[in-house]
Amino acid sequence: MAELLTLARPYAKAAFGYASEQGMADNWSTVLQLLSAMVQDEAFSAYLNRPELTPEQQVKIIVDTNTALQDQSVSNFITLLAQNDRLNLLPEIALEFEQLKAQNQNQTDVTIESAFPLTDEQKQLLVDRLSKRFNSSIDATVTVNSALIAGVVIRAGDQVIDDSAQAKLEKMRTRLTA
């Protein structure tokens, strides 16, 4: 997964740079979500990845499926991906594009895993502190994961803050066995 994200990041940055220049970040966001869904569909992906298809044929198949994809700049982007055999990166490109868009809007999407359900006060306290740490507004999603034993794991983009009892016990085990 990390390798795919590493490969996808330059494409996402280029797409975001172009879309921002043109004032079309929302349009590109929609297009990338659509493309991501297309390549994740098993039947469509199998059809698209037939060995006899050239990159140009792959692009034609994709572009002909939806009028939103017939914009010249989108077609050029798809062509670049097809020529470099990178169409499978579209889900990661879409995710990275969304993160760049959120950063540009000074917003950070955060996932908080907690061992127990958080009260509204606890969630707000975490959001306030994360807002100061990341110097942006926070959009938090909270999930419960009882395997953590206690504490929280916070994910914001590539950053992970693991303050769970499970992680602390694992660190202690590593120190004792070293």
Residue frames relative to the residue before (quaternion, step in Angstrom):
aa qw qx qy qz dx dy dz
M 1.0000 0.0000 0.0000 0.0000 0.00 0.00 0.00
A 0.6665 0.4951 -0.3129 0.4612 3.58 0.88 -0.91
E 0.6305 0.5322 -0.3374 0.4532 3.58 1.05 -0.74
L 0.6466 0.5114 -0.3204 0.4666 3.58 0.97 -0.82
L 0.6465 0.5135 -0.3174 0.4665 3.57 0.99 -0.83
T 0.6287 0.5326 -0.3288 0.4615 3.58 1.03 -0.77
L 0.6765 0.4733 -0.2865 0.4859 3.57 1.00 -0.81
A 0.6893 0.5051 -0.2752 0.4404 3.58 1.03 -0.79
R 0.5652 0.6632 -0.3755 0.3157 3.59 1.05 -0.74
P 0.6836 0.4714 -0.3290 0.4497 3.68 0.76 -0.81
Y 0.6338 0.5195 -0.3339 0.4657 3.59 1.04 -0.71
A 0.6560 0.5089 -0.3073 0.4651 3.56 0.97 -0.87
K 0.6509 0.5120 -0.3174 0.4620 3.58 0.97 -0.84
A 0.6550 0.5037 -0.3133 0.4682 3.57 0.96 -0.84
A 0.6592 0.4966 -0.3091 0.4725 3.58 0.92 -0.88
F 0.6679 0.4941 -0.3093 0.4627 3.58 0.93 -0.85
G 0.6294 0.5371 -0.3334 0.4519 3.57 0.98 -0.80
Y 0.6752 0.4782 -0.2905 0.4808 3.56 0.90 -0.92
A 0.6757 0.5038 -0.2978 0.4483 3.59 0.83 -0.99
S 0.6474 0.5120 -0.3197 0.4653 3.59 1.00 -0.76
E 0.6316 0.5413 -0.3203 0.4534 3.57 0.98 -0.88
Q 0.7386 0.4150 -0.2083 0.4887 3.53 0.99 -0.91
G 0.4234 -0.7076 0.4592 0.3305 3.59 1.28 -0.17
M 0.5596 0.6193 -0.3599 0.4170 3.55 1.18 0.62
A 0.2078 0.8201 -0.5138 0.1422 3.60 1.11 0.56
D 0.6583 0.5037 -0.3205 0.4585 3.60 0.95 -0.80
N 0.6384 0.5207 -0.3245 0.4648 3.59 0.98 -0.80
W 0.6729 0.4846 -0.2912 0.4771 3.56 0.90 -0.94
S 0.5964 0.5586 -0.3602 0.4500 3.58 1.05 -0.68
T 0.6632 0.4976 -0.2895 0.4783 3.57 0.94 -0.93
V 0.6577 0.5116 -0.3055 0.4608 3.58 0.91 -0.92
L 0.6823 0.4824 -0.2989 0.4608 3.60 0.86 -0.89
Q 0.6156 0.5239 -0.3494 0.4739 3.60 1.07 -0.63
L 0.6404 0.5225 -0.3082 0.4710 3.56 1.02 -0.84
L 0.6696 0.4913 -0.2927 0.4740 3.58 0.88 -0.94
S 0.6215 0.5452 -0.3285 0.4567 3.56 1.02 -0.82
A 0.6675 0.4935 -0.2978 0.4714 3.57 0.89 -0.93
M 0.6366 0.5458 -0.3317 0.4322 3.57 0.99 -0.82
V 0.7395 0.4141 -0.2528 0.4667 3.60 0.75 -0.97
Q 0.6310 0.5163 -0.3432 0.4664 3.59 1.23 -0.25
D 0.5420 0.5894 -0.4047 0.4416 3.57 1.26 -0.28
E 0.4764 -0.7227 0.4228 0.2683 3.59 -0.59 1.17
A 0.6918 0.4832 -0.2900 0.4515 3.57 0.81 -0.97
F 0.6745 0.4825 -0.3012 0.4707 3.58 0.89 -0.91
S 0.6470 0.5282 -0.3155 0.4505 3.58 0.97 -0.86
A 0.6481 0.5062 -0.3170 0.4725 3.59 0.97 -0.83
Y 0.6478 0.5109 -0.3114 0.4716 3.57 1.00 -0.82
L 0.6904 0.5008 -0.2669 0.4487 3.56 0.93 -0.94
N 0.7529 0.4094 -0.2073 0.4717 3.58 1.02 -0.77
R 0.2818 0.7484 -0.5457 0.2505 3.58 1.12 0.56
P 0.5475 -0.6673 0.3933 0.3165 3.61 -0.84 0.92
E 0.6619 0.5313 -0.3245 0.4175 3.62 1.03 -0.61
L 0.5896 0.5886 -0.3763 0.4055 3.62 1.21 -0.25
T 0.3421 -0.7037 0.5855 0.2123 3.54 -1.02 0.84
P 0.6619 -0.4857 0.3649 0.4390 3.61 -1.18 0.26
E 0.6334 0.5356 -0.3335 0.4481 3.60 1.00 -0.75
Q 0.6554 0.4969 -0.3059 0.4796 3.57 1.02 -0.78
Q 0.6144 0.5401 -0.3419 0.4626 3.58 1.05 -0.74
V 0.6526 0.5085 -0.3098 0.4686 3.57 0.94 -0.91
K 0.6478 0.5231 -0.3218 0.4507 3.59 0.90 -0.88
I 0.6399 0.5238 -0.3228 0.4604 3.58 0.95 -0.87
I 0.6802 0.4878 -0.2906 0.4637 3.58 0.87 -0.96
V 0.7028 0.4840 -0.2758 0.4424 3.57 0.74 -1.06
D 0.6732 0.5120 -0.3013 0.4403 3.60 1.00 -0.76
T 0.5897 0.6097 -0.3680 0.3809 3.61 1.19 -0.30
N 0.8171 0.0685 0.0074 0.5724 3.60 1.09 -0.59
T 0.4877 -0.6840 0.4575 0.2914 3.59 -0.88 0.91
A 0.5768 0.5922 -0.3812 0.4139 3.62 1.14 -0.49
L 0.6854 0.4844 -0.2732 0.4700 3.57 1.21 -0.51
Q 0.5770 0.6304 -0.3627 0.3717 3.59 1.24 -0.07
D 0.3930 0.6827 -0.4977 0.3629 3.59 1.25 0.24
Q 0.5646 -0.6429 0.3980 0.3308 3.59 -0.92 0.90
S 0.6708 0.4947 -0.3150 0.4539 3.61 0.91 -0.84
V 0.6321 0.5063 -0.3292 0.4856 3.61 1.05 -0.72
S 0.6424 0.5226 -0.3139 0.4644 3.56 0.96 -0.88
N 0.6413 0.5141 -0.3199 0.4713 3.60 0.99 -0.81
F 0.6445 0.5198 -0.3178 0.4619 3.59 0.99 -0.83
I 0.6592 0.4952 -0.3037 0.4776 3.58 0.93 -0.91
T 0.6259 0.5404 -0.3289 0.4562 3.58 1.03 -0.81
L 0.6447 0.5209 -0.3155 0.4620 3.58 0.93 -0.88
L 0.6643 0.4955 -0.3004 0.4721 3.57 0.93 -0.89
A 0.6676 0.5061 -0.3054 0.4527 3.59 0.91 -0.91
Q 0.6659 0.5110 -0.3083 0.4476 3.60 0.92 -0.88
N 0.7310 0.3847 -0.2231 0.5176 3.58 1.13 -0.64
D 0.4334 -0.7204 0.4357 0.3214 3.59 1.32 0.26
R 0.4618 0.6934 -0.4197 0.3603 3.55 0.96 0.96
L 0.3108 0.7692 -0.5103 0.2265 3.63 1.15 0.33
N 0.6156 0.5633 -0.3445 0.4302 3.59 1.12 -0.61
L 0.6108 0.5671 -0.3485 0.4289 3.61 1.24 -0.26
L 0.4229 0.7561 -0.4430 0.2305 3.60 1.22 -0.26
P 0.6390 0.5066 -0.3672 0.4475 3.69 0.88 -0.64
E 0.6770 0.4741 -0.2918 0.4814 3.60 0.97 -0.82
I 0.6100 0.5394 -0.3454 0.4665 3.59 1.07 -0.72
A 0.6547 0.5134 -0.3092 0.4607 3.58 0.95 -0.88
L 0.6568 0.5052 -0.3148 0.4629 3.59 0.96 -0.84
E 0.6721 0.4890 -0.2932 0.4724 3.56 0.90 -0.93
F 0.6105 0.5460 -0.3424 0.4603 3.60 1.03 -0.77
E 0.6608 0.5055 -0.3050 0.4634 3.59 0.93 -0.88
Q 0.6399 0.5107 -0.3273 0.4718 3.58 1.03 -0.73
L 0.6469 0.5051 -0.3183 0.4744 3.59 0.96 -0.81
K 0.6373 0.5252 -0.3175 0.4660 3.57 1.01 -0.82
A 0.6601 0.5000 -0.3011 0.4729 3.59 0.96 -0.87
Q 0.6373 0.5166 -0.3256 0.4701 3.60 0.99 -0.81
N 0.6494 0.5230 -0.3100 0.4567 3.53 0.99 -0.85
Q 0.7016 0.4119 -0.2450 0.5273 3.55 1.13 -0.66
N 0.4393 -0.7183 0.4246 0.3329 3.56 1.35 0.22
Q 0.5196 0.5870 -0.4333 0.4446 3.54 0.93 0.99
T 0.1328 -0.7855 0.6013 0.0617 3.54 -1.01 0.82
D 0.2778 -0.7374 0.5935 0.1636 3.56 -0.88 1.00
V 0.0550 -0.8096 0.5832 -0.0380 3.53 -0.76 1.12
T 0.1723 -0.7434 0.6365 0.1121 3.53 -1.10 0.79
I 0.1125 -0.7865 0.6064 0.0322 3.55 -0.77 1.07
E 0.1258 -0.7591 0.6362 0.0563 3.54 -0.74 1.13
S 0.0444 -0.8062 0.5898 -0.0154 3.55 -0.77 1.02
A 0.5388 -0.6211 0.4612 0.3336 3.55 -1.14 0.65
F 0.7801 0.1523 -0.0649 0.6033 3.57 1.17 -0.65
P 0.6228 -0.5260 0.3976 0.4211 3.60 -1.17 0.38
L 0.3435 -0.7388 0.5456 0.1964 3.58 -0.98 0.88
T 0.4403 -0.6444 0.5472 0.3025 3.53 -1.15 0.66
D 0.6627 -0.4899 0.3709 0.4281 3.57 -1.24 0.25
E 0.6331 0.5347 -0.3275 0.4539 3.59 1.06 -0.76
Q 0.6618 0.5018 -0.3064 0.4651 3.59 0.93 -0.89
K 0.6465 0.5122 -0.3174 0.4680 3.56 0.96 -0.89
Q 0.6684 0.5008 -0.3041 0.4582 3.60 0.90 -0.89
L 0.6217 0.5346 -0.3355 0.4638 3.60 1.03 -0.77
L 0.6615 0.4917 -0.3025 0.4787 3.60 0.94 -0.88
V 0.6497 0.5165 -0.3162 0.4594 3.59 0.92 -0.89
D 0.6521 0.5151 -0.3191 0.4556 3.62 0.94 -0.85
R 0.6876 0.4753 -0.2872 0.4677 3.59 0.90 -0.89
L 0.6524 0.4970 -0.3147 0.4779 3.58 1.02 -0.76
S 0.5986 0.5624 -0.3511 0.4496 3.56 1.08 -0.68
K 0.6612 0.4827 -0.2962 0.4920 3.59 1.00 -0.81
R 0.6665 0.5200 -0.3072 0.4371 3.57 0.92 -0.90
F 0.7731 0.3346 -0.1752 0.5095 3.59 0.89 -0.93
N 0.3249 -0.7797 0.4751 0.2466 3.56 1.32 -0.07
S 0.6425 0.4497 -0.3442 0.5162 3.55 0.91 1.01
S 0.5721 -0.5400 0.4536 0.4188 3.54 -1.27 0.13
I 0.3042 -0.7766 0.5370 0.1263 3.55 -1.07 0.80
D 0.1241 -0.7357 0.6613 0.0777 3.52 -1.06 0.89
A 0.0630 -0.8559 0.5128 -0.0233 3.57 -0.14 1.33
T 0.1262 -0.7359 0.6615 0.0701 3.49 -1.18 0.82
V 0.1599 -0.8038 0.5698 0.0604 3.57 -0.74 1.06
T 0.0159 -0.7700 0.6378 -0.0020 3.53 -1.00 0.94
V 0.3669 -0.7130 0.5528 0.2271 3.56 -1.21 0.52
N 0.0128 0.7724 -0.6327 0.0535 3.55 -0.92 1.03
S 0.2598 -0.8162 0.4981 0.1354 3.59 -0.07 1.29
A 0.5450 0.6263 -0.3989 0.3895 3.62 1.20 -0.34
L 0.5710 0.6086 -0.3772 0.4017 3.60 1.21 -0.35
I 0.3676 -0.7415 0.4572 0.3255 3.58 1.34 -0.37
A 0.7314 -0.2519 0.2029 0.6003 3.59 0.75 -1.08
G 0.7098 0.4644 -0.3247 0.4184 3.57 -1.24 0.35
V 0.4166 -0.6924 0.5372 0.2416 3.55 -1.35 -0.28
V 0.1856 -0.7011 0.6701 0.1579 3.50 -1.41 0.35
I 0.1096 -0.8049 0.5830 0.0159 3.56 -0.68 1.14
R 0.0806 -0.7902 0.6075 0.0117 3.56 -0.85 1.06
A 0.0562 0.7663 -0.6350 0.0797 3.54 -0.82 1.10
G 0.8021 -0.1269 0.0479 0.5815 3.57 -0.13 1.27
D 0.8107 -0.1931 0.1793 0.5229 3.57 -0.74 -1.09
Q 0.6157 0.5700 -0.3376 0.4266 3.58 1.25 -0.28
V 0.0673 -0.7747 0.6285 0.0191 3.54 -1.05 0.87
I 0.1070 -0.7515 0.6492 0.0487 3.54 -0.92 1.00
D 0.0510 -0.8223 0.5664 -0.0195 3.57 -0.34 1.26
D 0.0830 0.7892 -0.5972 0.1164 3.54 -0.30 1.29
S 0.3541 0.7360 -0.4941 0.2978 3.56 0.96 0.92
A 0.5957 -0.5589 0.4362 0.3775 3.55 -1.21 0.50
Q 0.5950 0.5774 -0.3566 0.4306 3.57 1.07 -0.73
A 0.6777 0.4785 -0.2909 0.4766 3.61 0.88 -0.90
K 0.6540 0.5118 -0.3157 0.4590 3.58 0.97 -0.82
L 0.6473 0.5018 -0.3170 0.4783 3.60 1.01 -0.76
E 0.6339 0.5261 -0.3247 0.4647 3.58 1.05 -0.76
K 0.6432 0.5076 -0.3231 0.4736 3.61 0.99 -0.79
M 0.6462 0.5161 -0.3168 0.4643 3.56 1.00 -0.83
R 0.6385 0.5232 -0.3201 0.4649 3.58 0.99 -0.83
T 0.6488 0.5228 -0.3081 0.4591 3.58 0.98 -0.86
R 0.6659 0.4959 -0.3046 0.4667 3.59 0.95 -0.84
L 0.6843 0.4975 -0.2887 0.4483 3.57 0.96 -0.84
T 0.7219 0.4270 -0.2522 0.4827 3.58 1.07 -0.65
A 0.5621 0.6246 -0.3845 0.3821 3.59 1.25 -0.20
